[in-house]
């Protein structure tokens, strides 16, 4: 009986020691882990909650934070997951961004972020599947579909080149969206789109069109000028057809002023109202009273 009890105690003790050893082996948390990539045999070190930054003239130019980062030992490459960051190309301009994962060359200050959300100066947001960035050159590019949205602008297209130094954004193709003006919402479409933040100007190029309740214009290239809050005017060029409240203006160039509700055609225009047609060198039309004013005209009135 005594021997049996002894055996039981020994067995229980052995099991307890085994459980303690297993718990230590499986549950302990290493401070850092390294592994070898199978393809190239490169060694990386894994870190958690890291921050990288770059300086220009003594000021922090950019900063990237990541939940997990893999730092290659033999080259300046960092792979990151759950990314947040900030880029300040100049005083008064801040670009905040988030992404699911990406990588960066810390020497060249360039890399890639996937599943991107960007906030530009708290004015515009940008969403896309991925972005390539170059902090030194101030360039951001992608060939994926993009969506840009602000208080008075929504834009979709494919492919993007953003130059933070020049403060321009270019959408490469399949552009569509809308802009909100004083008199309502205007939908637009074009082959390409350029936004100049310095000038507060949009340029729709290639089969450009813009349509609202009181305006319908199609042309080769359309420039939209804004004061930052409202659209001031549009400048249409190349095979212009502009319809405003039942009046049609056709020319190679036409300018529509939103505040004055006035259309000015500056190159060989023609306008049609009902069954009357007029042609001249420069045509100005104010939609509110529908009284056309023609400067230096050669005017022709036609009636059936």
Buried (B, 14 or more C-beta within 10 A) or exposed (E): EEEEEEEEEEEEEEEEEEEEEEEEEEEEEEEEEEEEEEEEEBEBEBBEEBEBEBEEEEEEBBBBBBBBBBBBEEEEBBBBBBBBBBBBBEEEBBBBBBBBBBBBBBEEBBBBBBBBBBBBEEEBBBBBEBBBBBBEEBBBBBBEBBEBBBEBBBBBBBBBBBBBEEBBBBBBEBBBBBBBBEBEEBEBBBBBBBBBBEEBBBBBBBBBBBBBEBBBBBBBBBBBBBEEEEBBBBBBBBEBBBBBBEBBBBBBBBBBBBEBBBBBBBEBBBBBBEEEBBBBBBBBBBBEEEEBEBEEBEEEEEEE
